[in-house]
Amino acid sequence: MTPWTTKLVSFLLGMVLAGLLVFLLLQQSRQVTPVANAAKSNNLAYVDCRKHLGATGTTKIVVDSARGIKRDDEAIFVCTGETVHWETSDKQIKDFTVDFSKGNGWPFGTAAPVPLKGDPSTPTTDQVVAGLSSGQRSAAFSYKVVINLTNGSTMTVDPVIIPMGD
């Protein structure tokens, strides 16, 4: 090989490597970088109600035939005046009831209709979260959801709703 040919091959090889490097850098910049897991804590530092988060509308607690209620929704945080209802679009559910009668009270402003009822075409009636007792900043209210499936079986889950005041 002549010196001129060696320089040309070296130049071309360098250009190919540089192009490959640019290509790889562009591909890497296009990839979505996963968000690091938020810090976790065993206190209320990372939870809040919709009102404090700037969200409006009804808090919808979804009932399903696989788990009853999603794990993340087994404890729902709400503020005074927010509206809550339970709903499903799961066609494997015949109907469901939401019952606070065996829990530690009723967190809503109206008289307790025991139990609330829903099905795939109709959510439970909207419930407005009542204020907390004087001096309370939060309170946990346990309740039971009984889900009647179209195959004749029944499943029950025991979540909580936690009003956090204003």
C-alpha positions as CSV (number, residue, x, y, z in Angstrom):
1,M,0.0,0.0,0.0
2,T,1.2,3.5,-0.9
3,P,1.4,6.2,1.8
4,W,-1.4,8.0,0.0
5,T,-3.7,4.9,0.1
6,T,-2.9,4.3,3.8
7,K,-3.9,7.9,4.6
8,L,-7.1,7.6,2.6
9,V,-8.1,4.3,4.3
10,S,-7.3,5.8,7.7
11,F,-9.3,8.9,6.9
12,L,-12.3,6.9,5.7
13,L,-12.2,4.5,8.7
14,G,-12.1,7.6,11.0
15,M,-15.1,9.1,9.2
16,V,-17.1,5.8,9.6
17,L,-16.2,5.6,13.3
18,A,-17.1,9.3,13.8
19,G,-20.4,8.8,12.0
20,L,-21.1,5.7,14.1
21,L,-20.4,7.6,17.3
22,V,-22.7,10.5,16.2
23,F,-25.4,8.0,15.4
24,L,-25.1,6.2,18.7
25,L,-25.2,9.5,20.6
26,L,-28.3,10.7,18.8
27,Q,-30.0,7.3,19.5
28,Q,-29.2,7.6,23.2
29,S,-30.6,11.1,23.4
30,R,-33.9,9.9,21.8
31,Q,-34.4,7.2,24.4
32,V,-36.7,8.1,27.2
33,T,-34.8,8.2,30.5
34,P,-36.8,6.5,33.2
35,V,-37.7,8.7,36.1
36,A,-36.0,7.6,39.2
37,N,-38.3,6.2,41.9
38,A,-39.5,8.9,44.1
39,A,-38.2,8.7,47.7
40,K,-40.5,6.5,49.8
41,S,-41.5,7.1,53.3
42,N,-43.7,5.5,55.9
43,N,-45.5,8.8,56.7
44,L,-47.7,11.3,54.9
45,A,-44.8,13.2,53.2
46,Y,-45.7,11.9,49.7
47,V,-49.5,11.7,49.7
48,D,-52.2,14.3,49.4
49,C,-55.8,14.9,48.3
50,R,-56.8,16.0,44.8
51,K,-57.6,19.5,45.9
52,H,-54.1,20.1,47.2
53,L,-52.6,18.6,44.0
54,G,-54.6,21.1,41.9
55,A,-56.9,18.4,40.4
56,T,-60.6,18.9,40.1
57,G,-63.6,16.6,39.6
58,T,-64.7,13.4,41.3
59,T,-62.3,10.9,42.9
60,K,-63.2,7.7,41.1
61,I,-62.4,4.5,42.9
62,V,-62.4,1.7,40.3
63,V,-63.7,-1.8,41.2
64,D,-62.5,-4.7,39.1
65,S,-62.9,-8.5,38.9
66,A,-59.2,-9.2,39.2
67,R,-58.3,-7.6,42.5
68,G,-61.4,-5.9,43.7
69,I,-59.6,-2.6,44.0
70,K,-56.1,-1.8,42.7
71,R,-53.4,-2.0,45.4
72,D,-52.7,1.7,45.0
73,D,-56.3,2.5,45.7
74,E,-56.7,0.5,48.9
75,A,-56.0,3.7,50.8
76,I,-57.4,6.9,49.2
77,F,-56.6,10.4,50.5
78,V,-59.3,13.0,50.2
79,C,-60.0,16.5,51.5
80,T,-63.2,18.1,52.9
81,G,-65.6,19.0,50.1
82,E,-64.2,16.6,47.5
83,T,-66.6,14.2,45.8
84,V,-66.0,10.4,45.7
85,H,-67.7,7.5,44.0
86,W,-67.0,3.9,43.1
87,E,-67.4,2.7,39.6
88,T,-66.6,-0.2,37.2
89,S,-66.7,-0.9,33.5
90,D,-65.7,-4.6,34.1
91,K,-68.4,-6.8,32.4
92,Q,-67.4,-9.7,34.6
93,I,-69.0,-7.8,37.5
94,K,-72.7,-8.2,38.0
95,D,-72.9,-5.5,40.7
96,F,-71.1,-4.4,43.9
97,T,-71.8,-2.7,47.2
98,V,-69.7,-0.3,49.3
99,D,-70.5,-0.7,53.0
100,F,-69.2,1.4,55.9
101,S,-71.5,-0.1,58.5
102,K,-68.9,-2.4,60.0
103,G,-66.2,0.2,59.9
104,N,-65.5,3.1,62.2
105,G,-67.9,5.7,60.8
106,W,-69.1,7.5,57.7
107,P,-66.7,10.1,56.2
108,F,-69.3,11.9,54.1
109,G,-71.7,14.8,54.8
110,T,-75.0,13.0,54.0
111,A,-76.8,10.4,56.0
112,A,-75.2,7.0,55.4
113,P,-77.2,5.0,52.8
114,V,-76.1,1.5,53.7
115,P,-74.8,0.2,51.5
116,L,-73.9,2.2,48.3
117,K,-74.6,0.2,45.2
118,G,-73.1,0.1,41.7
119,D,-72.8,-2.0,38.5
120,P,-71.0,-1.7,35.2
121,S,-73.5,0.8,33.8
122,T,-74.0,2.9,37.0
123,P,-71.5,4.1,39.6
124,T,-72.4,4.6,43.2
125,T,-74.0,7.9,44.1
126,D,-71.5,10.7,44.5
127,Q,-70.5,11.3,48.1
128,V,-69.1,14.6,49.4
129,V,-66.3,14.3,52.1
130,A,-67.4,15.8,55.4
131,G,-65.1,17.9,57.6
132,L,-63.1,16.3,60.3
133,S,-63.8,16.7,64.0
134,S,-62.1,19.7,65.7
135,G,-58.4,19.0,66.3
136,Q,-58.2,16.2,63.8
137,R,-55.9,16.5,60.8
138,S,-56.8,13.1,59.3
139,A,-58.8,10.0,60.0
140,A,-59.0,6.6,58.4
141,F,-62.4,5.1,57.7
142,S,-62.5,1.4,56.8
143,Y,-65.2,-0.1,54.6
144,K,-66.0,-3.2,52.7
145,V,-66.6,-3.7,48.9
146,V,-68.5,-6.8,48.1
147,I,-68.3,-7.7,44.4
148,N,-70.8,-10.1,42.8
149,L,-69.4,-11.6,39.6
150,T,-71.4,-12.8,36.6
151,N,-70.1,-16.3,37.1
152,G,-71.9,-16.4,40.5
153,S,-68.8,-16.0,42.7
154,T,-68.3,-13.2,45.2
155,M,-65.1,-11.3,46.3
156,T,-64.6,-8.9,49.2
157,V,-62.0,-6.3,49.8
158,D,-61.4,-4.1,52.8
159,P,-59.9,-0.7,51.8
160,V,-59.8,2.6,53.7
161,I,-60.6,6.2,52.8
162,I,-58.6,8.9,54.6
163,P,-60.0,12.5,54.8
164,M,-57.2,15.0,55.4
165,G,-59.2,18.1,56.3
166,D,-59.1,21.2,54.1
